[in-house]
C-alpha cells in the first residue's frame, strides 16, 4: 500500500516542483510516464530516456506532434564508465520547444533492431499542455 502511494506521489511531486522552476528546460523523465504536464508557450521541454544504443534498441516517437511541440534536436549522454567498458548505456534526450497553444501527446516506444520500426511493449507516454 505504502509503495503504491509513493509510486503515485513521487511523479506528482516532481511535476509540481518542476513547474515552479521555469528558468531552464522542463525535463521529463521515465518516472513521469503517463503524466500530464503544463508548460508556457516558448518553454524548452527535454525528454530523457535511458537507452543503450549498442544493443540496437532505440527510442522512437510514435505519434505526430501537430505543431504544438517543435523538435529541437536529439542528444545522447553516455553513462558512467562508457569510456572503459563496451555496451554501457546512457540517456537519450529529445529536445522540444513549446511552439503553439494546445495539447501534444508524446508517445515513445523502445524499438528493437531489425524490426522495421515495429515498437516493443516498453513505452513512455506523457501529455504536454501548452498555455500562454
VOFI-852451 format. One line per 3 residues: for each residue x, y, z of N, C-alpha, C. Coordinates in steps of 0.02 Angstrom, whole numbers, plus 32768, in hexadecimal, padded with zeros to 4 digits. Example, Ala and Ser with C-alpha at 12.3 -4.5 7.8 and 13.67 -1.06 7.14 Angstrom:
! VOFI-852451
8294,7EE4,8186,8267,7F1F,8186,8294,7F5B,8186 | 8282,7F90,8162,82AC,7FCB,8165,8285,8002,818A $
***
This chain:
! VOFI-852451
8029,7FC4,8000,8000,8000,8000,802B,803F,8000 | 805C,8040,802E,8088,807A,8033,80AF,8083,7FF2 | 80C5,804B,7FD5,80EB,804E,7F97,80C0,806C,7F5F $
8080,805A,7F5C,8053,8075,7F29,804B,80C0,7F31 | 8044,80D6,7F6F,803D,811E,7F7C,807C,8143,7F67 | 80B6,8126,7F76,80F6,8145,7F64,80FD,8148,7F18 $
80E9,8112,7EF5,80EF,8111,7EAC,80C3,8146,7E8B | 808D,8158,7EAA,8061,818B,7E8F,8078,81D1,7EA4 | 808E,81D8,7EE1,809F,821A,7EFC,80E1,8235,7EE2 $
8113,820A,7ED8,8154,8222,7EC1,814F,8244,7E7D | 8131,8225,7E4A,812A,8249,7E0A,8101,8289,7E10 | 80CC,8288,7E38,80A3,82C4,7E40,80CB,82FB,7E62 $
80F3,82EA,7E93,811D,831B,7EB5,8152,8337,7E85 | 816F,830C,7E5C,819F,8323,7E2A,8180,8355,7DFA | 8144,8346,7DE3,8121,8374,7DB6,8116,83B7,7DD8 $
80FE,83B5,7E16,80F1,83F3,7E3B,8131,841C,7E43 | 8168,83FC,7E55,81A7,841F,7E60,81C0,843C,7E1E | 81BF,8413,7DE9,81DA,842A,7DA9,81B1,8462,7D8B $
8170,8462,7D96,8146,8498,7D7A,8154,84DA,7D9C | 816C,84D8,7DDA,817C,8516,7DFD,81BF,8533,7DEA | 81E8,850C,7DC8,822B,8522,7DB6,822F,8529,7D6A $
8218,855F,7D4F,8214,8565,7D06,824D,858C,7CE8 | 8287,858E,7D09,82BF,85B1,7CED,82E5,8588,7CB9 | 82E7,8548,7CC1,8309,851C,7C92,82D7,84F0,7C6E $
82F0,84BD,7C4D,82C2,8491,7C2A,8296,8468,7C5A | 825B,8458,7C44,8230,8429,7C69,824A,83E4,7C57 | 8264,83BF,7C87,8281,837E,7C7A,824F,8347,7C8D $
823E,831F,7C5B,820F,82E8,7C66,8237,82A7,7C67 | 822D,8280,7C9D,8252,8241,7CA5,8221,8206,7CA5 | 823D,81CB,7CA3,8214,818E,7CA2,81E8,8188,7CE0 $
81FC,81A8,7D16,81D3,81A7,7D53,8192,81CD,7D49 | 818D,81F5,7D14,8152,821E,7D07,8124,81FD,7CD3 | 812F,81BE,7CC5,8106,8199,7C94,80BC,81A0,7CA5 $
8094,81AC,7C72,804B,81B4,7C78,8037,81F3,7C9E | 8062,8225,7CA2,8052,8264,7CC3,8036,8297,7C92 | 8018,82CB,7CAE,8002,8305,7C87,802B,8340,7CA1 $
804D,8362,7C73,807A,8399,7C86,8062,83D9,7C66 | 8061,8410,7C8C,804E,8451,7C72,808D,847C,7C6A | 8096,849A,7C2F,80CF,84C6,7C23,80B7,8505,7C00 $
80DF,853A,7C05,80D0,8578,7BE3,80EA,8575,7B9C | 80C9,8599,7B6F,80DF,859D,7B2A,8127,85B9,7B28 | 8151,859C,7AFF,8196,85B1,7AF9,81C6,858A,7B25 $
81AD,8566,7B55,81D6,8540,7B84,81F7,8505,7B62 | 8235,84F7,7B76,8259,84BC,7B5D,8243,847F,7B86 | 8237,8449,7B63,8223,840A,7B82,8254,83D4,7B6C $
8275,83B3,7B9C,82A3,837D,7B8D,8287,833B,7BA8 | 8289,8308,7B7E,8273,82C5,7B92,82B1,8299,7B99 | 82BF,8281,7BD6,82F9,8258,7BE4,82E4,820F,7BEC $
82FF,81E3,7BC1,82EE,819C,7BC4,832E,8173,7BC5 | 8332,8143,7BF3,836C,8117,7BF7,836E,80EB,7BB9 | 83AA,80E6,7B9B,83B1,80C1,7B5D,83F6,80A3,7B58 $
83FC,806A,7B38,843D,804C,7B2B,8442,803F,7AE0 | 8458,8070,7AB9,8459,8069,7A71,8487,8031,7A58 | 84B6,801B,7A81,84E2,7FE4,7A6B,84BB,7FA3,7A61 $
8480,7F9E,7A7F,8456,7F63,7A76,842B,7F67,7A37 | 8427,7FA4,7A1A,83FE,7FAE,79E0,83B7,7FC6,79F1 | 83A4,7FC2,7A30,8362,7FD9,7A46,8365,8025,7A4E $
8335,8048,7A2F,8333,8091,7A33,82EC,80A9,7A40 | 82E7,80E3,7A61,82A6,8102,7A6D,8291,8127,7A2D | 8253,811D,7A19,8238,8140,79DE,81F4,815C,79ED $
81E9,8199,79D6,81A8,81BB,79DE,8174,8196,79B4 | 8139,8189,79D1,8106,8162,79B0,80C8,818A,799C | 80C4,81C9,79B1,8088,81F1,79A3,809D,8236,7988 $
8075,8254,795C,8086,8296,7941,807F,82CC,7977 | 80A5,8301,796F,80A5,8338,79A1,8073,836F,7990 | 8059,8370,7953,8025,83A0,793E,8038,83E9,7948 $
8079,83F9,7946,808F,843E,794B,808E,845C,7991 | 8076,8436,79C2,8074,8450,7A07,80BB,8452,7A24 | 80DF,841C,7A1B,8125,8419,7A2F,8150,8417,79F0 $
8184,8440,79F0,81B1,8444,79B6,81F1,841E,79C7 | 8203,83EB,799F,8241,83C7,79AD,827D,83F6,79A8 | 82AC,83EC,79D6,82E6,8418,79D9,8326,83F0,79E3 $
8327,83B3,79C7,8364,838A,79CA,835F,8350,79FB | 8390,8324,79F6,8396,82E9,7A20,83DF,82E3,7A35 | 83EA,82CF,7A73,842E,82C4,7A8B,8432,8283,7AB2 $
846F,826B,7ABC,847A,822F,7AE3,84B5,823B,7B11 | 84AC,822D,7B52,84E1,8233,7B83,84F1,81EE,7B9D | 852E,81D6,7B90,8541,8193,7BA8,8541,8191,7BF4 $
8531,8156,7C0F,8531,814D,7C57,8578,8148,7C73 | 857E,8144,7CB5,85BE,813E,7CD5,85E3,8100,7CBE | 8623,8106,7CB2,864B,80CE,7C9D,8648,80BE,7C54 $
8627,80E7,7C2D,861E,80D9,7BE5,8661,80D6,7BC1 | 8692,80FC,7BD7,86D3,80FB,7BB6,86FC,80BD,7BC6 | 86EC,809C,7BFD,8713,8061,7C13,86F1,801F,7C02 $
86B0,801F,7BF7,868C,7FE0,7BEC,8662,7FE4,7BAD | 865D,7FAB,7B8C,8634,7FA6,7B50,85EB,7F9A,7B65 | 85BC,7FB8,7B41,8576,7FAA,7B4D,8555,7FD0,7B85 $
8575,8005,7B9D,8558,802E,7BD3,8524,805D,7BB3 | 84E9,805F,7BD1,84B4,808B,7BB7,84BD,80D2,7BCE | 8487,80F8,7BC8,8488,813E,7BDC,8443,815C,7BD5 $
8440,819D,7BCA,8400,81C0,7BC4,83F8,81DD,7B7E | 83C1,81CB,7B5E,83AD,81EA,7B1F,8380,8224,7B32 | 838F,8260,7B19,8368,829B,7B2A,834B,82B8,7AEA $
8309,82BD,7AE8,82E5,82DB,7AB1,82D3,8322,7AC6 | 82E8,8353,7A9F,82DE,839A,7AB0,82A4,83B7,7A87 | 8278,83DB,7AA9,823F,83FB,7A89,8237,8442,7AA2 $
8212,8469,7A7C,81FC,84AC,7A92,81B1,84AE,7A8D | 8191,84C6,7AC1,8148,84CE,7AC1,8137,8506,7A91 | 8120,84F4,7A55,8119,8525,7A1E,80D4,8543,7A18 $
80A0,851F,7A2D,805B,8538,7A24,8030,851F,7A5D | 7FFC,8544,7A6B,7FCE,852F,7AA0,7FA8,84F1,7A8A | 7F9C,84C5,7ABA,7F78,8488,7AAC,7F95,844E,7AD3 $
7F85,8412,7ABD,7F99,83D6,7AE1,7FBC,83A6,7AB1 | 7FF7,838E,7AC6,801C,835D,7A9F,8028,8320,7ACA | 801D,82E6,7AAD,8029,82A7,7AD1,8069,8289,7AB6 $
809C,8289,7AE0,80DC,826A,7ACD,80D8,8220,7ADB | 80DF,81F8,7AA8,80DD,81AF,7AAF,811D,8194,7A90 | 8148,8178,7ABA,8186,8159,7AA3,8182,810E,7AB0 $
81A3,80E8,7A84,81A8,80A0,7A8E,81F1,808D,7A83 | 8207,805C,7AAA,824A,8041,7AA2,8245,800E,7A69 | 8269,801C,7A33,8263,7FF4,79F6,82A1,7FC8,79ED $
8297,7F86,79E5,82D0,7F59,79DD,82EE,7F5D,7997 | 832D,7F48,7991,834D,7F49,794F,832B,7F17,7920 | 8329,7F28,78E0,830F,7EFB,78AE,82C3,7EF2,78AF $
82A1,7F1D,78D4,8258,7F16,78D9,8233,7F41,78A6 | 8258,7F68,7880,8238,7F94,7850,8210,7FCB,7872 | 8224,7FDD,78AF,8201,8012,78D4,81C8,7FFA,78FF $
81BC,7FB8,7900,8185,7F9C,7929,8198,7FA2,7972 | 816C,7FC1,7998,8179,7FD0,79DE,8175,7F93,7A0A | 819B,7F96,7A41,8197,7F62,7A75,8160,7F76,7AA6 $
815A,7F50,7ADB,8129,7F5F,7B10,8141,7F96,7B3F | 8181,7FA7,7B3C,819C,7FDA,7B69,818F,801F,7B4A | 8166,8047,7B6D,8154,8088,7B53,815B,80BE,7B88 $
815C,80FC,7B71,815A,8136,7B9C,8127,8166,7B7E | 80F7,817B,7BA6,80C3,81A8,7B8F,80BA,81E1,7BC1 | 80B5,821D,7BA7,80A5,8257,7BD1,807E,8289,7BA6 $
804F,82AA,7BC5,8028,82DD,7BA3,8042,8321,7BB8 | 8051,834B,7B87,806A,838E,7B94,8035,83C0,7B7E | 801D,83E9,7BAE,7FEC,841D,7BA0,8011,8460,7B9E $
800E,8481,7B65,8030,84C1,7B5D,7FFE,84FA,7B63 | 800C,8528,7B91,7FDF,8561,7B9C,8004,85A2,7B8D | 7FEB,85D8,7BA8,8007,861C,7B9B,804C,8621,7BB8 $
***
